[in-house]
Amino acid sequence: MGMNPVKNRFRYLVVFLGLACLTSILSNYIIINFTFICMKDDPTGIEMSDNGTTYNRYDYSVAEKSAIVWAVAVGTILGTGPINYSYVRYGARIPFFIAGIVSAFATILTPFGAYLGLPYLLALRFAQGLAYSADFAAIGIVCVRWAPLAQTGLFISILTSFSPAATVMTNAASGWLCKSSYGWQSAFYVHGAAGFLIFAAWIYFYNDDPQFSAKVSQKELTTIQKDKTQAHIERDSFVPYWEICKNRVILTVWINSFFEMTTLILLLTYSPIYFRKVLDFSVVETGMLISLSAVAHMPAKLISGWLSDRQFLSERIRMWFFNTSSVGLAGFMCVTLAYIPVTWKYTSVVMFSIVYTLMGTNCGGFYKCGTFAARQYAHFVLAMIQFMKCIALFAAPATVAIFVSDESSHSQWGHVYILNGSLMFIANILFFPMATDQPQPFTFVTRKSVEEEKKKNQLA
């Protein structure tokens, strides 16, 4: 029994299954970012208006596209609180499964919703947002429950790879399906069906408590729990929310995550439009180049996650290094996008690749700092990073709405890149004095300590 290779390495199955689930939910909501450029050419969407002119029901204006993106943000914001509470109360197994099934259903129904009209499409996008709000708290729960402290960076790097994984697979698949005889609708049907299969595997294999899983050996359990406190190992629904929210280290982590994610969402959401309208690539070229430009993000994450766990420098210096590369340097490179001439289209593609790659090293920076500082409460800190991403889902389209009136204007997009890149650079400077690998005072606040304090006060 002790030699069972699966039971002795079960944490790796859990972390990669978690990655597949996270990728599925994100893929389901970003498909439409690519299919926008196919939908407007769908002849089945041509309608006759009252004044006798023709229009395509699938050809959305800039404002309508922003609303379609914002509908996800509204759902994510409203879902973050209840879903985080359900994770704290019940663990990740059932709530994350429900979120995955909601996402899959909403994805399969999206073509029908788009046919019925914008309000129906927005309702389905809202459901996608509710499902998406489950992603980051799930990362926190899986890390807290299944990651050995010595492999924290690696686990974060794998689980947070869902953004580039979704971008690479979804844009490439959607580009091919859009131009196939099956039409743009098939992209939604294929992704929805895959979601059902992936979450069926999740509900079968995953357990929130390694110590109660029959699939985990004693050797594996010892590895997972090494150097963890009893409060870290035990699953408790108590969280000292206010103490966490006013901690300066955690606030700095959230600021860095917000500006980095705003820029990442900007690039993920609008790069298909930028490549097509500004750089003048074809639809198929756009799909392939975006996938290629993002592909280095994942190996960068995995390598930086592995390196951040190596003991070659102090933990704090490693956090400085990886946060500077993922937030500071990536911000600087984002600014340079504004100054690359529009005729240097492949240089722009390379710069997009560099920015994506640098952002991939964030698991060793603010992510790791937040996880080490919060210890057993890391799931809440990472769930709040999700909330930062919710706000970013508004902020990124807002900066586009402010500066971009003509989607083919290189200079207007340049203003967006300069603003977002500069804010990332400033956030990174704030990180230097705050970065730490030490557990913060709130980690010693447990349900037991609070109850003991109450008894002391009563006796006094």
C-alpha positions in Angstrom: 0.0 0.0 0.0 2.8 2.4 0.9 4.3 1.8 -2.6 1.2 2.8 -4.5 2.5 5.5 -6.8 -0.9 7.2 -7.3 -1.7 7.5 -3.6 1.9 8.7 -2.9 1.5 11.5 -5.5 -2.2 12.2 -5.4 -1.7 15.9 -4.7 -0.5 16.2 -8.3 -3.7 14.7 -9.7 -5.7 17.1 -7.6 -3.7 20.2 -8.7 -3.9 19.4 -12.4 -7.6 18.5 -12.2 -8.1 21.8 -10.4 -6.3 23.5 -13.3 -8.6 21.8 -15.9 -11.7 23.0 -14.0 -10.4 26.6 -13.7 -9.5 26.6 -17.4 -12.9 25.3 -18.4 -14.8 28.1 -16.5 -12.5 30.9 -17.9 -12.6 29.4 -21.5 -16.4 29.4 -21.4 -16.6 33.1 -20.8 -13.7 34.3 -23.1 -14.9 32.4 -26.2 -17.1 35.3 -27.2 -14.1 37.7 -27.2 -12.9 35.8 -30.3 -16.2 34.9 -31.9 -17.1 38.6 -32.0 -15.0 38.9 -35.2 -16.9 35.9 -36.8 -20.4 36.6 -35.5 -20.8 39.9 -37.4 -20.3 38.0 -40.7 -22.9 35.3 -40.0 -25.5 35.5 -42.8 -28.2 33.9 -40.6 -28.1 37.1 -38.4 -29.1 39.5 -41.2 -32.4 41.3 -40.4 -34.5 44.1 -41.9 -35.1 47.2 -39.8 -38.3 49.2 -39.9 -36.9 51.8 -42.2 -35.9 49.2 -44.8 -32.1 48.9 -44.1 -30.5 45.6 -43.2 -28.4 44.9 -40.2 -26.8 41.9 -38.5 -28.1 41.0 -35.1 -24.7 39.5 -34.2 -22.7 42.7 -35.1 -22.3 44.5 -31.8 -21.3 48.1 -31.3 -18.3 49.0 -29.0 -20.8 49.9 -26.2 -22.7 46.6 -26.6 -19.4 44.7 -26.5 -18.5 46.5 -23.3 -21.8 45.6 -21.8 -21.3 41.9 -22.7 -17.9 42.1 -20.9 -19.3 44.0 -17.9 -22.2 41.5 -17.5 -19.6 38.9 -16.5 -18.0 41.4 -14.1 -21.4 42.1 -12.4 -22.0 38.4 -12.0 -18.5 37.9 -10.6 -18.8 40.7 -8.1 -22.2 39.6 -6.8 -21.1 36.0 -6.7 -17.8 36.5 -4.9 -19.2 37.0 -1.4 -21.7 34.1 -1.4 -19.4 31.7 -3.1 -16.5 32.6 -0.7 -18.8 32.0 2.2 -19.9 28.6 0.8 -16.3 27.6 0.3 -15.5 28.5 4.0 -18.6 26.7 5.2 -18.7 23.6 2.9 -15.3 23.4 1.2 -14.6 23.6 -2.5 -15.9 20.2 -3.7 -19.7 20.9 -4.1 -19.7 24.7 -4.6 -17.0 24.5 -7.4 -18.9 21.6 -9.0 -22.1 23.6 -9.1 -20.2 26.6 -10.6 -18.7 24.4 -13.3 -22.1 23.0 -14.3 -23.7 26.5 -14.4 -20.8 27.7 -16.6 -21.2 24.7 -19.0 -25.0 25.2 -19.3 -24.6 28.9 -19.9 -22.0 28.3 -22.6 -24.2 25.8 -24.5 -27.1 28.2 -24.4 -25.1 31.3 -25.5 -25.7 31.0 -29.3 -29.5 30.7 -28.6 -29.3 33.7 -26.2 -27.5 35.7 -28.9 -30.2 34.8 -31.4 -33.0 35.9 -29.0 -31.4 39.3 -28.4 -28.9 41.2 -26.3 -30.9 41.0 -23.0 -30.9 37.2 -23.1 -27.2 37.2 -24.0 -26.4 39.5 -21.1 -28.3 37.2 -18.7 -26.2 34.2 -19.8 -23.0 36.3 -19.4 -24.2 37.2 -15.9 -24.5 33.5 -15.2 -20.9 33.0 -16.5 -19.8 35.7 -14.1 -21.4 33.9 -11.2 -19.6 30.7 -12.1 -16.3 32.6 -12.7 -16.4 34.0 -9.2 -15.7 30.5 -7.9 -12.3 30.3 -9.6 -9.9 32.2 -7.2 -11.3 30.9 -4.0 -10.9 27.4 -5.4 -7.2 28.1 -6.0 -6.9 29.2 -2.4 -8.7 26.2 -1.0 -6.7 23.7 -3.1 -3.4 25.4 -2.0 -4.3 25.6 1.7 -5.6 22.0 1.8 -3.3 20.1 -0.7 0.0 22.1 -1.2 3.0 21.3 1.1 4.5 24.6 2.3 7.7 23.7 0.4 5.7 23.5 -2.9 3.5 26.5 -2.4 5.1 28.4 -5.4 4.7 25.4 -7.7 1.0 24.8 -6.8 0.2 28.5 -7.3 2.0 28.5 -10.6 0.1 25.5 -11.9 -3.3 26.6 -10.7 -2.9 30.2 -11.9 -1.9 28.9 -15.3 -5.6 28.7 -16.2 -5.6 32.1 -17.9 -2.9 31.4 -20.5 -4.2 27.8 -20.8 -7.7 29.1 -21.6 -6.4 31.7 -24.0 -4.2 29.4 -26.0 -6.7 26.6 -26.3 -9.9 28.7 -26.7 -8.6 31.2 -29.2 -7.0 28.5 -31.4 -10.0 26.2 -31.2 -12.5 29.1 -31.7 -10.5 30.5 -34.7 -10.7 27.1 -36.4 -14.4 26.4 -35.5 -15.5 29.9 -36.6 -14.2 29.3 -40.1 -15.4 25.6 -40.3 -18.7 24.5 -41.7 -20.0 24.1 -38.1 -19.9 27.9 -37.6 -19.1 30.1 -34.6 -21.9 28.4 -32.5 -19.9 25.1 -32.5 -17.2 26.8 -30.3 -19.7 27.2 -27.5 -21.1 23.7 -27.9 -17.7 22.0 -27.8 -16.5 24.0 -24.7 -19.7 23.4 -22.9 -19.6 19.7 -23.4 -15.9 19.6 -22.3 -17.0 21.5 -19.1 -19.5 18.7 -18.1 -16.8 16.0 -18.5 -14.1 17.9 -16.5 -16.4 18.7 -13.6 -17.7 15.1 -13.5 -14.0 14.1 -12.8 -13.8 16.9 -10.2 -16.7 15.6 -8.1 -15.4 12.0 -8.3 -11.7 12.6 -7.4 -11.6 15.7 -5.2 -11.9 15.8 -1.4 -11.3 19.0 0.8 -9.6 17.0 3.5 -6.6 14.9 2.5 -6.6 13.2 5.9 -10.0 11.7 5.2 -9.4 10.7 1.6 -9.0 7.0 0.9 -7.0 7.9 -2.3 -4.1 9.4 -0.2 -1.4 7.3 1.4 0.1 8.1 4.9 3.4 9.0 3.2 1.6 11.5 1.0 -0.4 13.0 3.9 2.8 13.5 5.9 4.3 15.4 2.9 1.2 17.6 2.5 1.0 18.5 6.2 4.8 19.0 6.9 5.5 22.2 9.0 1.8 23.2 9.0 0.1 24.3 12.2 -2.9 22.5 13.5 -5.0 25.6 12.6 -3.7 25.2 9.1 -4.6 21.5 8.9 -8.0 21.7 10.4 -10.9 22.9 8.3 -12.7 25.7 10.2 -15.4 28.1 9.0 -13.8 30.9 11.2 -12.1 33.8 9.3 -10.9 37.1 11.0 -12.1 39.2 8.0 -11.5 42.6 9.4 -8.0 41.8 10.8 -7.0 40.5 7.3 -8.5 43.5 5.4 -6.6 46.1 7.4 -3.2 44.3 7.2 -0.7 46.4 5.2 1.0 43.4 3.6 -2.3 42.0 2.4 -3.5 45.4 1.1 -0.2 45.7 -0.9 -0.7 42.2 -2.4 -4.3 43.2 -3.4 -3.1 46.5 -5.0 -0.4 44.7 -7.1 -2.9 42.0 -8.1 -5.5 44.6 -9.2 -3.2 46.6 -11.5 -1.6 43.4 -12.9 -5.0 41.8 -13.6 -6.5 44.9 -15.1 -3.7 44.9 -17.7 -4.0 41.1 -18.2 -7.8 41.3 -18.8 -7.2 44.3 -21.1 -4.8 42.2 -23.3 -6.9 39.0 -23.1 -10.1 40.8 -24.0 -9.0 43.2 -26.6 -6.0 41.7 -28.3 -8.3 39.9 -30.9 -9.7 43.3 -31.9 -6.3 45.0 -31.8 -4.6 42.3 -33.9 -7.5 42.4 -36.4 -8.4 46.1 -36.6 -5.0 47.8 -35.9 -2.4 45.2 -37.0 -4.6 44.0 -39.9 -4.1 40.3 -39.5 -6.7 37.9 -40.9 -9.2 36.1 -38.6 -7.3 32.8 -38.7 -3.9 34.6 -38.3 -5.4 36.5 -35.3 -6.4 33.3 -33.5 -3.1 31.6 -34.1 -0.9 34.7 -33.2 -2.8 35.4 -30.0 -2.4 31.8 -29.0 1.3 31.9 -29.8 1.9 35.2 -28.1 0.3 33.8 -24.9 1.8 30.3 -25.1 5.0 31.3 -23.2 3.0 32.5 -20.3 2.4 29.0 -19.0 6.0 27.7 -19.1 7.0 31.0 -17.5 4.6 30.3 -14.7 5.7 26.8 -14.1 9.4 27.6 -14.2 9.0 30.6 -11.9 6.9 28.6 -9.5 9.5 25.9 -9.3 12.4 28.5 -9.0 10.5 30.4 -6.3 10.5 27.3 -4.1 14.3 26.8 -4.5 16.4 28.0 -1.5 19.0 29.9 -3.5 18.2 33.3 -2.0 16.1 34.5 0.9 12.3 34.1 0.4 11.8 37.9 0.5 14.4 38.6 -2.2 12.8 35.9 -4.4 9.4 37.7 -3.9 11.0 41.0 -4.9 12.5 39.5 -8.0 9.4 37.8 -9.3 7.0 40.7 -8.4 9.3 43.1 -10.2 9.4 40.9 -13.4 5.6 40.2 -13.3 4.3 43.7 -12.3 7.1 46.3 -12.7 8.9 45.1 -15.8 5.7 43.9 -17.5 4.2 47.3 -16.8 7.2 49.0 -18.5 6.9 46.7 -21.5 3.2 47.4 -21.7 4.0 51.1 -22.1 6.4 50.4 -24.9 3.5 48.8 -26.9 2.2 52.3 -27.5 5.5 53.4 -29.2 5.9 50.5 -31.6 4.9 51.8 -35.1 1.8 50.2 -36.6 3.8 48.9 -39.6 6.0 46.8 -37.2 3.1 44.4 -36.7 5.2 41.3 -35.9 7.3 43.4 -33.4 4.0 44.2 -31.6 3.2 40.5 -31.5 6.6 39.8 -29.9 6.0 42.5 -27.4 2.6 41.1 -26.5 4.4 37.8 -26.0 7.0 39.4 -23.7 4.3 41.1 -21.5 2.4 37.8 -21.2 5.6 35.9 -20.4 6.6 38.4 -17.7 3.2 38.3 -16.1 3.5 34.6 -15.9 6.1 35.0 -13.1 3.5 36.5 -10.7 3.1 33.2 -8.7 6.5 33.9 -7.0 5.6 37.5 -6.2 2.3 38.9 -4.8 0.6 35.5 -5.0 3.2 33.8 -2.8 3.5 36.7 -0.5 -0.3 36.6 0.1 -0.3 32.9 0.7 2.6 32.8 3.1 1.4 35.9 5.0 -2.2 34.5 5.4 -1.4 30.8 5.9 -4.6 29.0 6.8 -6.7 32.1 5.6 -5.0 32.2 2.2 -8.3 31.1 0.6 -9.9 34.4 1.6 -6.9 36.4 0.4 -6.9 34.7 -3.0 -10.7 35.1 -3.1 -10.3 38.8 -2.7 -7.7 38.8 -5.5 -10.7 37.4 -7.5 -12.7 40.4 -6.3 -9.8 42.7 -7.5 -10.3 40.9 -10.8 -14.0 41.7 -10.8 -13.2 45.4 -10.4 -10.6 44.9 -13.2 -13.3 43.5 -15.4 -14.9 47.0 -15.2 -11.7 49.0 -15.2 -10.2 47.4 -18.3 -13.2 48.1 -20.6 -13.6 51.5 -18.9 -10.1 52.6 -20.0 -10.9 51.4 -23.5 -14.2 53.2 -23.5 -12.5 56.5 -22.3 -9.6 56.5 -24.9 -10.8 54.3 -27.8 -13.6 55.6 -30.1 -12.0 54.2 -33.2 -11.0 50.5 -32.8 -8.5 50.8 -35.7 -6.6 53.8 -34.1 -3.1 52.9 -33.0 -2.6 56.1 -31.0 -5.9 55.7 -29.1 -5.0 52.2 -28.0 -1.5 53.6 -27.1 -3.1 55.8 -24.4 -4.7 52.7 -22.8 -1.4 50.8 -22.7 0.5 53.7 -21.2 -2.0 54.2 -18.4 -2.2 50.5 -17.4 1.5 49.9 -17.7 2.4 53.0 -15.6 0.0 51.9 -12.8 1.6 48.5 -12.7 5.1 50.0 -12.3 4.0 52.2 -9.4 2.3 49.2 -7.6 5.5 47.2 -7.8 7.4 50.0 -6.0 4.9 49.8 -3.1 5.6 46.0 -2.9 9.3 46.3 -1.9 8.9 47.4 1.8 5.9 45.2 2.4 7.0 41.8 1.0 7.4 39.0 3.7 7.1 35.3 4.0 6.2 35.5 7.7 2.7 34.7 9.0 0.9 37.9 9.9 -0.6 38.5 13.4 -4.1 37.6 12.2 -3.0 34.0 11.5 -2.9 33.5 15.3 -6.5 34.6 15.6 -8.6 31.4 15.6 -12.1 30.6 16.8 -10.4 29.0 19.9 -8.4 32.1 20.7 -11.4 34.4 20.2 -13.5 32.2 22.6 -10.7 32.2 25.2 -10.5 36.0 25.0 -14.2 36.3 25.5 -14.0 34.0 28.6 -11.1 36.2 30.0 -13.2 39.3 29.5 -16.2 37.8 31.2 -14.2 36.7 34.2 -12.6 40.2 34.4 
